[in-house]
Amino acid sequence: MIVVMSRLRLKRGMEKHFEERFAQRARLADKAEGFISLDVLRGEEKGEYVVMSRWRSREDFEAWLQSPAFDSAHSGTPSSLAEKRPEVEIYEVVEISAGSEEDKP
């Protein structure tokens, strides 16, 4: 399993638009082969976000990047949303630990 983290720094005032866009997305990645989960994290500093996705393999993630569904999911994204292109980091999962069910959000 891999974790893909896209770090974004939004332009001032774009936070609400960004969060609404994710809340209303078509969830095309959710249907992609090898997709496991997606978290959108808001940082403590205003305008700072991390989009974290989990994939069964790097090959599954790369297939998603090359798919028409990826293009469709990202079409219409305003170039004025972020200060610059997201920084993408990919990690292989070595170990997973989870708390009890009552501790989960």
Z-matrix of the N, CA and C atoms (Angstrom, degrees):
N
C 1 1.448
C 2 1.523 1 108.07
N 3 1.345 2 115.22 1 145.48
C 4 1.458 3 120.23 2 174.69
C 5 1.527 4 109.66 3 -123.40
N 6 1.324 5 114.79 4 158.39
C 7 1.456 6 122.97 5 172.58
C 8 1.520 7 106.68 6 -119.46
N 9 1.327 8 115.07 7 129.48
C 10 1.470 9 121.24 8 178.04
C 11 1.522 10 107.17 9 -111.59
N 12 1.322 11 115.82 10 122.64
C 13 1.468 12 120.78 11 -179.41
C 14 1.519 13 108.61 12 -115.56
N 15 1.332 14 114.96 13 119.96
C 16 1.463 15 121.32 14 175.86
C 17 1.523 16 107.22 15 -106.97
N 18 1.320 17 115.77 16 113.17
C 19 1.472 18 121.33 17 -179.30
C 20 1.523 19 108.70 18 -93.35
N 21 1.341 20 114.78 19 126.97
C 22 1.458 21 120.68 20 -178.60
C 23 1.517 22 110.69 21 -122.74
N 24 1.293 23 114.04 22 143.95
C 25 1.471 24 121.59 23 172.03
C 26 1.519 25 105.40 24 -120.61
N 27 1.332 26 116.09 25 107.53
C 28 1.455 27 120.99 26 -176.41
C 29 1.518 28 111.81 27 -80.16
N 30 1.320 29 114.88 28 153.45
C 31 1.457 30 120.06 29 172.49
C 32 1.525 31 107.97 30 -70.01
N 33 1.301 32 115.84 31 152.79
C 34 1.463 33 122.18 32 -178.51
C 35 1.526 34 111.00 33 -53.50
N 36 1.329 35 115.42 34 132.28
C 37 1.456 36 121.82 35 176.10
C 38 1.520 37 115.04 36 85.72
N 39 1.349 38 118.71 37 0.41
C 40 1.464 39 121.11 38 -177.23
C 41 1.525 40 113.15 39 -96.00
N 42 1.330 41 117.37 40 0.59
C 43 1.459 42 121.16 41 -174.80
C 44 1.534 43 112.28 42 -60.40
N 45 1.306 44 116.91 43 -49.49
C 46 1.468 45 120.23 44 -177.60
C 47 1.525 46 110.62 45 -62.44
N 48 1.324 47 117.50 46 -43.62
C 49 1.460 48 122.16 47 178.58
C 50 1.534 49 110.51 48 -59.82
N 51 1.328 50 116.51 49 -44.44
C 52 1.463 51 121.78 50 -179.89
C 53 1.528 52 110.79 51 -61.40
N 54 1.316 53 116.90 52 -48.59
C 55 1.461 54 120.47 53 -178.23
C 56 1.524 55 111.62 54 -65.76
N 57 1.331 56 117.17 55 -39.75
C 58 1.464 57 120.07 56 177.89
C 59 1.523 58 111.00 57 -65.32
N 60 1.318 59 116.37 58 -38.70
C 61 1.469 60 120.31 59 178.84
C 62 1.530 61 110.81 60 -61.10
N 63 1.318 62 117.06 61 -42.29
C 64 1.462 63 119.37 62 177.75
C 65 1.525 64 111.43 63 -68.21
N 66 1.301 65 117.73 64 -40.54
C 67 1.461 66 121.08 65 -179.47
C 68 1.527 67 111.49 66 -63.03
N 69 1.329 68 116.84 67 -30.55
C 70 1.464 69 121.21 68 -175.98
C 71 1.530 70 113.50 69 -103.10
N 72 1.310 71 117.52 70 9.73
C 73 1.464 72 120.40 71 -175.90
C 74 1.531 73 111.54 72 -64.73
N 75 1.304 74 115.60 73 160.07
C 76 1.468 75 122.00 74 -178.01
C 77 1.528 76 112.67 75 -75.72
N 78 1.321 77 117.46 76 -8.44
C 79 1.472 78 122.79 77 179.31
C 80 1.533 79 112.47 78 60.05
N 81 1.323 80 115.38 79 39.72
C 82 1.465 81 120.54 80 179.91
C 83 1.525 82 111.88 81 -68.29
N 84 1.325 83 117.74 82 -36.08
C 85 1.468 84 119.86 83 178.31
C 86 1.523 85 110.50 84 -62.16
N 87 1.324 86 116.32 85 -34.31
C 88 1.464 87 120.75 86 -178.62
C 89 1.534 88 112.08 87 -57.78
N 90 1.331 89 116.37 88 -26.05
C 91 1.468 90 121.83 89 -177.74
C 92 1.526 91 112.28 90 -94.79
N 93 1.333 92 117.37 91 -4.83
C 94 1.468 93 121.32 92 -177.25
C 95 1.522 94 111.23 93 -72.67
N 96 1.302 95 115.05 94 145.84
C 97 1.464 96 121.61 95 177.10
C 98 1.522 97 109.82 96 -58.21
N 99 1.314 98 117.66 97 127.05
C 100 1.455 99 122.30 98 176.24
C 101 1.515 100 115.46 99 86.46
N 102 1.339 101 118.07 100 -4.31
C 103 1.465 102 120.63 101 178.09
C 104 1.524 103 109.19 102 -69.87
N 105 1.334 104 116.69 103 136.94
C 106 1.467 105 121.78 104 179.35
C 107 1.519 106 110.96 105 -113.01
N 108 1.338 107 117.69 106 -53.51
C 109 1.468 108 119.05 107 -177.49
C 110 1.517 109 110.78 108 -163.68
N 111 1.337 110 114.74 109 166.64
C 112 1.457 111 122.02 110 178.82
C 113 1.515 112 108.73 111 -141.68
N 114 1.320 113 116.46 112 132.97
C 115 1.463 114 122.94 113 174.89
C 116 1.513 115 108.00 114 -125.59
N 117 1.324 116 116.67 115 137.08
C 118 1.458 117 121.94 116 173.26
C 119 1.525 118 105.87 117 -110.29
N 120 1.322 119 116.47 118 117.74
C 121 1.460 120 122.22 119 -174.59
C 122 1.519 121 110.44 120 -110.34
N 123 1.320 122 116.02 121 132.57
C 124 1.467 123 122.18 122 176.44
C 125 1.514 124 107.88 123 -99.68
N 126 1.327 125 116.86 124 126.16
C 127 1.459 126 121.27 125 -179.55
C 128 1.517 127 112.01 126 -77.88
N 129 1.301 128 115.29 127 170.05
C 130 1.464 129 120.84 128 178.15
C 131 1.524 130 111.24 129 -69.47
N 132 1.324 131 116.49 130 -29.56
C 133 1.459 132 120.81 131 178.56
C 134 1.527 133 109.05 132 -85.98
N 135 1.314 134 117.55 133 131.63
C 136 1.462 135 122.04 134 -177.34
C 137 1.525 136 110.69 135 -56.07
N 138 1.337 137 115.86 136 132.07
C 139 1.455 138 121.51 137 178.09
C 140 1.511 139 115.14 138 87.82
N 141 1.324 140 117.02 139 0.89
C 142 1.465 141 121.66 140 -178.14
C 143 1.535 142 109.50 141 -99.85
N 144 1.334 143 116.71 142 125.60
C 145 1.467 144 122.03 143 -179.24
C 146 1.520 145 110.29 144 -138.11
N 147 1.330 146 114.98 145 154.35
C 148 1.458 147 122.26 146 170.10
C 149 1.525 148 106.52 147 -130.02
N 150 1.323 149 116.05 148 128.07
C 151 1.462 150 121.31 149 172.54
C 152 1.522 151 105.06 150 -103.02
N 153 1.333 152 115.61 151 115.66
C 154 1.458 153 121.35 152 -173.86
C 155 1.527 154 109.29 153 -115.68
N 156 1.324 155 115.73 154 119.35
C 157 1.464 156 119.57 155 177.84
C 158 1.523 157 109.57 156 -119.53
N 159 1.317 158 113.71 157 151.23
C 160 1.468 159 121.08 158 178.22
C 161 1.521 160 107.97 159 -116.57
N 162 1.330 161 114.86 160 135.94
C 163 1.461 162 121.98 161 -177.25
C 164 1.520 163 109.50 162 -132.65
N 165 1.310 164 116.15 163 149.33
C 166 1.468 165 121.57 164 179.08
C 167 1.523 166 110.64 165 -60.65
N 168 1.344 167 116.50 166 -38.03
C 169 1.468 168 119.73 167 -178.87
C 170 1.525 169 109.58 168 -153.80
N 171 1.311 170 114.71 169 163.85
C 172 1.471 171 119.80 170 175.79
C 173 1.527 172 110.10 171 -64.04
N 174 1.322 173 116.39 172 -36.22
C 175 1.466 174 120.64 173 179.07
C 176 1.533 175 110.98 174 -61.22
N 177 1.339 176 116.50 175 -40.60
C 178 1.467 177 119.71 176 177.53
C 179 1.531 178 110.38 177 -63.64
N 180 1.326 179 116.48 178 -42.90
C 181 1.462 180 120.06 179 179.25
C 182 1.525 181 110.66 180 -63.44
N 183 1.323 182 117.66 181 -45.15
C 184 1.460 183 120.84 182 -179.54
C 185 1.524 184 111.51 183 -65.05
N 186 1.344 185 117.53 184 -35.46
C 187 1.468 186 120.62 185 175.43
C 188 1.531 187 109.97 186 -62.97
N 189 1.334 188 116.99 187 -39.82
C 190 1.465 189 121.23 188 176.57
C 191 1.528 190 110.36 189 -60.62
N 192 1.327 191 116.95 190 -44.15
C 193 1.461 192 120.63 191 -179.18
C 194 1.532 193 112.09 192 -60.92
N 195 1.333 194 117.42 193 -31.57
C 196 1.464 195 122.38 194 -177.66
C 197 1.528 196 113.35 195 -90.99
N 198 1.328 197 117.05 196 -1.61
C 199 1.463 198 120.66 197 -173.55
C 200 1.531 199 112.69 198 -85.05
N 201 1.331 200 116.17 199 153.04
C 202 1.460 201 120.17 200 172.68
C 203 1.536 202 111.52 201 -60.92
N 204 1.326 203 117.33 202 -30.21
C 205 1.467 204 120.81 203 178.99
C 206 1.528 205 110.69 204 -63.97
N 207 1.332 206 117.68 205 -37.72
C 208 1.467 207 120.88 206 176.80
C 209 1.518 208 110.06 207 -62.27
N 210 1.344 209 116.11 208 -47.06
C 211 1.464 210 119.98 209 178.81
C 212 1.526 211 110.63 210 -59.26
N 213 1.308 212 116.10 211 -42.92
C 214 1.469 213 120.45 212 179.76
C 215 1.524 214 111.33 213 -64.83
N 216 1.329 215 116.95 214 -41.42
C 217 1.467 216 121.28 215 -178.52
C 218 1.521 217 111.75 216 -64.54
N 219 1.318 218 117.05 217 -28.39
C 220 1.462 219 120.62 218 -176.42
C 221 1.528 220 113.55 219 -104.90
N 222 1.323 221 116.87 220 0.35
C 223 1.465 222 118.73 221 178.05
C 224 1.528 223 109.08 222 -70.46
N 225 1.270 224 115.19 223 145.57
C 226 1.460 225 119.52 224 179.33
C 227 1.517 226 114.53 225 81.79
N 228 1.326 227 117.13 226 1.93
C 229 1.457 228 119.34 227 176.52
C 230 1.523 229 108.30 228 -72.53
N 231 1.333 230 117.09 229 118.98
C 232 1.465 231 118.32 230 -177.41
C 233 1.527 232 111.85 231 -66.98
N 234 1.321 233 116.18 232 135.59
C 235 1.467 234 119.93 233 179.08
C 236 1.524 235 110.81 234 -68.09
N 237 1.326 236 116.32 235 -16.11
C 238 1.465 237 120.65 236 -179.23
C 239 1.524 238 112.56 237 -83.93
N 240 1.322 239 117.90 238 2.36
C 241 1.462 240 121.89 239 -175.82
C 242 1.532 241 112.47 240 -71.02
N 243 1.319 242 117.08 241 -49.62
C 244 1.470 243 121.62 242 -174.93
C 245 1.517 244 110.93 243 -109.86
N 246 1.317 245 114.68 244 157.76
C 247 1.462 246 120.18 245 177.81
C 248 1.525 247 111.89 246 -68.58
N 249 1.351 248 116.11 247 -33.99
C 250 1.467 249 121.86 248 178.28
C 251 1.517 250 107.88 249 -155.91
N 252 1.314 251 116.51 250 176.21
C 253 1.478 252 120.48 251 179.17
C 254 1.528 253 109.57 252 -61.39
N 255 1.333 254 117.07 253 146.45
C 256 1.461 255 119.60 254 179.33
C 257 1.526 256 111.75 255 -61.50
N 258 1.319 257 115.92 256 147.92
C 259 1.458 258 121.62 257 171.72
C 260 1.525 259 106.35 258 -89.43
N 261 1.325 260 116.94 259 124.48
C 262 1.466 261 121.55 260 -176.16
C 263 1.521 262 109.34 261 -109.62
N 264 1.336 263 114.65 262 129.94
C 265 1.465 264 121.53 263 177.06
C 266 1.520 265 107.81 264 -125.40
N 267 1.326 266 116.53 265 139.97
C 268 1.468 267 121.21 266 179.79
C 269 1.519 268 108.50 267 -122.91
N 270 1.322 269 114.97 268 130.61
C 271 1.461 270 121.47 269 -179.30
C 272 1.529 271 109.82 270 -127.04
N 273 1.317 272 115.78 271 142.42
C 274 1.456 273 120.87 272 171.03
C 275 1.526 274 107.91 273 -87.09
N 276 1.320 275 116.26 274 133.67
C 277 1.463 276 120.79 275 179.91
C 278 1.523 277 108.60 276 -77.82
N 279 1.321 278 115.09 277 126.78
C 280 1.461 279 121.25 278 -179.36
C 281 1.524 280 110.23 279 -99.42
N 282 1.319 281 115.80 280 -37.58
C 283 1.467 282 120.37 281 -178.65
C 284 1.522 283 108.94 282 -152.98
N 285 1.329 284 115.91 283 147.44
C 286 1.460 285 122.35 284 176.36
C 287 1.518 286 108.52 285 -125.96
N 288 1.305 287 115.84 286 134.77
C 289 1.453 288 121.52 287 175.57
C 290 1.519 289 107.23 288 -132.38
N 291 1.316 290 117.75 289 138.32
C 292 1.464 291 121.17 290 -178.40
C 293 1.519 292 109.63 291 -131.89
N 294 1.328 293 115.16 292 144.90
C 295 1.460 294 120.75 293 176.40
C 296 1.519 295 110.59 294 -76.65
N 297 1.308 296 114.69 295 -175.27
C 298 1.455 297 119.43 296 179.71
C 299 1.527 298 110.21 297 -72.54
N 300 1.313 299 117.01 298 161.28
C 301 1.462 300 121.76 299 -178.77
C 302 1.509 301 112.73 300 -56.52
N 303 1.330 302 118.49 301 -35.93
C 304 1.469 303 121.09 302 -177.82
C 305 1.518 304 112.38 303 -71.12
N 306 1.338 305 117.87 304 -17.84
C 307 1.451 306 121.26 305 179.69
C 308 1.527 307 113.00 306 -88.69
N 309 1.329 308 117.32 307 -9.94
C 310 1.470 309 121.02 308 -177.11
C 311 1.527 310 109.79 309 -82.66
N 312 1.353 311 115.84 310 145.92
C 313 1.481 312 119.21 311 -178.97
C 314 1.509 313 112.72 312 -66.21
